[in-house]
Amino acid sequence: MLTSCNNGDVSIAVKDEDDYYRFKAHFDDNLSPEVSEFLNDHIQSIRIDPERDSKIVTILEDKTKLTVESSPGEVMIYLDKEENSRDSYHRIKNLCEGVKDVILRHK
């Protein structure tokens, strides 16, 4: 399943396949600090710098393994469903909904 929305300078795409979940968003660079702060607050084991390009592969306390790629004005979150539990999938899906809300509340 692919869901996407474009709203001016904002583009959000979610791909939810049998074996993976991927969230990609492009947004105004000015929102990068808020998006990074949201992710840093909700994924305690990582620190995203809104000014730098980064790729972080991490395993959270609940054993969720995910990849977060970010750069000013962009974020991508990837979860391999075969490496993670159904609870992990729902947790990351909800996290991505929160990121989407952060981005869209400025539109």
C-alpha positions as CSV (number, residue, x, y, z in Angstrom):
1,M,0.0,0.0,0.0
2,L,1.3,3.4,-0.9
3,T,-0.1,6.6,0.5
4,S,1.1,10.0,-0.4
5,C,0.1,13.6,-0.1
6,N,1.6,16.8,-1.7
7,N,0.7,20.1,-0.2
8,G,2.8,22.9,-1.7
9,D,6.4,22.4,-0.6
10,V,5.4,19.3,1.5
11,S,5.4,15.8,0.3
12,I,4.7,12.7,2.5
13,A,4.7,9.2,1.2
14,V,4.1,6.0,3.2
15,K,4.8,2.6,1.7
16,D,3.4,-0.3,3.8
17,E,4.4,-3.6,2.2
18,D,4.2,-7.2,3.5
19,D,7.9,-7.1,4.5
20,Y,8.6,-3.4,5.3
21,Y,7.2,0.0,6.3
22,R,8.7,3.2,4.9
23,F,7.8,6.8,5.7
24,K,9.3,9.6,3.6
25,A,8.7,13.3,4.0
26,H,10.0,16.4,2.3
27,F,9.2,19.7,3.9
28,D,10.4,23.3,4.4
29,D,13.9,23.3,5.9
30,N,12.6,25.6,8.7
31,L,10.6,22.7,10.2
32,S,13.7,20.5,10.5
33,P,14.4,21.5,14.2
34,E,10.8,20.6,15.2
35,V,10.8,17.3,13.3
36,S,14.2,16.4,14.8
37,E,13.0,17.4,18.3
38,F,9.9,15.2,18.0
39,L,12.0,12.2,16.9
40,N,14.6,12.8,19.6
41,D,11.9,12.9,22.2
42,H,10.2,9.7,21.0
43,I,13.3,7.7,20.0
44,Q,15.4,8.0,23.1
45,S,18.4,6.2,21.8
46,I,19.1,8.6,18.9
47,R,20.0,12.2,18.5
48,I,19.2,13.8,15.1
49,D,20.9,17.1,14.3
50,P,18.5,19.2,12.1
51,E,21.4,20.9,10.4
52,R,23.2,17.7,9.2
53,D,22.7,14.8,7.0
54,S,22.5,11.5,8.9
55,K,21.7,7.9,8.7
56,I,21.1,6.1,11.9
57,V,20.4,2.3,12.3
58,T,19.4,1.6,15.8
59,I,17.8,-1.0,18.1
60,L,15.4,0.5,20.7
61,E,15.0,-0.7,24.2
62,D,11.9,-2.8,23.1
63,K,14.2,-4.5,20.5
64,T,12.7,-2.5,17.6
65,K,15.3,-2.2,14.8
66,L,14.8,0.8,12.5
67,T,16.6,3.1,10.2
68,V,16.2,6.9,10.3
69,E,17.7,9.0,7.5
70,S,17.5,12.8,7.8
71,S,18.7,16.0,6.3
72,P,17.4,19.5,6.4
73,G,13.9,19.3,5.0
74,E,13.8,15.5,4.7
75,V,13.2,12.5,6.8
76,M,12.9,8.8,6.0
77,I,12.0,6.1,8.6
78,Y,12.3,2.4,7.6
79,L,11.2,-0.7,9.5
80,D,11.8,-4.2,8.3
81,K,8.7,-6.2,9.3
82,E,10.5,-9.5,9.2
83,E,13.1,-8.3,11.8
84,N,10.5,-6.7,14.1
85,S,7.4,-7.6,16.0
86,R,3.9,-6.5,15.2
87,D,4.0,-4.2,18.2
88,S,7.2,-2.6,16.9
89,Y,5.5,-2.0,13.6
90,H,2.5,-0.3,15.2
91,R,4.8,1.8,17.4
92,I,6.8,3.1,14.4
93,K,3.6,3.6,12.4
94,N,2.2,5.8,15.2
95,L,5.6,7.6,15.5
96,C,5.4,8.4,11.7
97,E,1.9,9.7,12.2
98,G,3.2,12.1,14.8
99,V,6.0,13.3,12.5
100,K,3.3,13.9,9.8
101,D,1.2,15.9,12.3
102,V,4.3,18.1,13.2
103,I,4.8,18.8,9.5
104,L,1.2,19.4,8.5
105,R,0.2,21.6,11.4
106,H,2.2,24.4,9.8
107,K,0.2,24.2,6.6
